[in-house]
Amino acid sequence: MATTTLEPRTATYRRSWVLDWLTTVDHKKIGILYIVNSFFFFFAAGILALLIRTELAVPGLQFVDADTYNQAFTMHGTIMLFLFIIPALSGFANYIVPLQLGAPDMAFPRINALSFWLLPLGGLLIFSGYLFGGAAAEGWTGYAPLTDDQFAPGVGTDLWIIGLTLVGTASILGAVNFIATIFKMRAPGMTLFRMPIFVWTVLVTAVLILLATPVLAAGLIALFIDRNYGGSFFDPTVGGNPILWQHIFWFFGHPEVYIVILPAMGVVSEILPVFSRKPLFGYKAFVFATIAIGLLSFSVWAHHMFTTGAVFLPFFSFMTALIGIPTGIKMFNWLGTLWRGKLLLTTAMLFAIGFLSMFLIGGISGVMLASPPIDFHVQDTYFVVAHLHYVFFGGSVFGVFAATYYWFPKMFGRKLNEPLGKVHFWIHFIGFNLAFFPMHQLGLSGMPRRISDYSPDAGWTILNMVSTVGAFMIAVSIIPFLINVIATFINGEPAGDDPWEGNTLEWATTSPPPPYNFDRLPPIHSERPLFFLTHGHGHAAERPDDLEEEGGHKPGDVERRDDDLV
Amino acid sequence: MQAHPAGEEHAPAAAIQHGGSGMPTALLGMLLFIASEVMFFGGLFATYFNARATTSGPWGPPEGAHELDIALAGALTAILVASSFTMQFGVWAIRRGDTGKLKMWTGITLILGVLFLLGQLYDYSQLGFGIADGVFGTTFYTLTGFHGAHVFGGAVGLTIILARTLRGQFSARNHVAVEAVSMYWHFVDVVWIAVFSTIYLLR
């Protein structure tokens, strides 16, 4: 077949800047839209968190009434999970995965745009409850019967249902896109076991989204029918079963936990090798551990339901403990990577190491909660709140910030300021531990979650005050971050193509990359093609299978063109 | 970027059309979407089985309402299963490049799909109980209703295929949209067989 050359077709016609961003189907622009959108929702949900912590600082109701408080923690949880962490990591995946695969774009660029634009729509619908007599107020888990039309008569819960269904649809479409991209768009030589770890984690995450999110959609629709059309799925007075909601919610909700953490693990696994100047220790073990977590995540949901008395405790306790094994393997992957590495403590690296330590604490409290005797005592206490914030915030959100500092130079061609970044990290890290570590003790001494007030005699006052101070420190730490981003846009240090001496293909193109991503691709003989490009092919020569695998792909070989479905 | 040592560099075109071997990308996308739909119906079936298992009394339409019309539902099942065959005849036709046959079989499939939907609406009008009449009514209408909505979605897809066939957009080499819609249509058919067996036959 004749060799086809690519004619760059950009800049041949002009569009306004706004129209260009509104109508873009470029995975890089969509990725940035995802990230910017996520940070707006992060700030909104963060303000709600400050409201919660302010109210809890001292006993008594000083600022809000109980109902406003309920709305605040419901919106905080829902928005943080569904409109900040997942979309922020999806945004980085959108930007980085095609680059790391050596692909020009995602498999379905227009579906990609659709799955982004459903997000702000869904998020605003969820928030719009505040305009119509109050937002949803039954917690992000939406347990029946708190959500039925008797206890939650307002339209806020309906908007929450509709908004979440839209966000879920966006996730599912995104997952289809990622899986198709990873299986069909890899550059020649990029075999599955040469894919960067981040791509692997995005692949497993996408499979979890694809199989778990539709179940939540089914539950949300059932709830909507109960509330609006007189259905009786979850209403025990007419034959329904409120526990059914918990099964459906957590059948989605536990894979959801891994949907939130796996891409952040991928981010960290990209950053640690680069700034340790070593390959990732145990690449294949990490891949198989990721797959194992994905598989096991569907068999542990009822550990959220031990105290209902409706589930078989030994099974779910055992399976939950089992999932600690692949997670532990990853811990050793990361420690082995750091071990005797030439560590460069950049801000991205600090956030990655912060992830390791904080996620470890969250993981350990997680294994504690998997044991029914402990769980029976601390169910629905602040111990659980501490645990989930150590994995979601100490884990995933640290991952989001690590990714921001690591990939910002690739996205905008300028490096974020390092000293300012370190100021951000240390205030953030200390504030995080001040805010959430005391919650372990609060939970063990019996403070229930989701209360707006507590007795001055309970002995919880000092720790609550410490926690509130920590929450405000986290808020303050965002200020140097924002200054950093703005200052870097105005006058940042130019990054060049490869500021970190990276291993993976995104550093083989310009910063920012051209719309078509690559003028040419380096040869791909390992999961670190760029490292071997810079430092020679000694390692690749030891792999005789290379030539054989390469046989299927000749440069310039244009294969059949399928028509477009969409 | 410019400083790369000369060597075995690939032209970008190789990356763009890579992945042409094996299943077309659009078809893989449809298969993945169907996988998520399977889980969606899995969730709805779970609600049905849970309600069935936790109900101690008799299971079925509320007292005073009509019994389910198994004969009508069986006829509708036959129609939908037949439409799966006609759809597949259309796919085989376009694989041979026979657009005339594709037009005919897609048209017949669309008519059968619409017949199924009309039959289901007629069935609803005759039952005499609603979605608010107990947990059987709720699960019955949710399962059959969401299946009906998916048949409707498939019928929209078939209409698009028919319109594109009339404009001569498909050929033996270029017809992945037909394959994708047929896959979806078979899926909808299989879901109905599961719904019919669960609600009407096994109870």
Interface residues (C-beta under 8 A of the other chain):
Chain A: T3 T4 T5 L6 G102 A103 P104 A107 F108 I111 I172 A175 V176 N177 I179 A180 F183 K184 M185 R186 A187 P188 G189 L210 L211 A212 T213 P214 V215 L216 A217 A218 G219 I221 A222 I225 D226 Y229 G230 G231 S232 F233 V238 G239 G240 N241 L244 H247 I248 F251 D497 A508 T509 T510 Y516 N517 F518 D519 R520 L521 P522 P523 L533 G552 H553 K554 P555 G556 D557 V558 E559 R560 R561 D562 D563 D564 L565 V566
Chain B: M1 H4 P5 G7 E8 E9 H10 A11 P12 A13 A14 A15 I16 Q17 H18 G19 G20 S21 P24 T25 A26 L28 G29 M30 L32 F33 A35 S36 E37 M39 F40 F41 G42 G43 L44 A46 T47 N50 A51 T54 T55 G130 I131 A132 G134 V135 F136 T138 T139 T142 F146 Q169 R173 N174 H175 V176 A177 A180
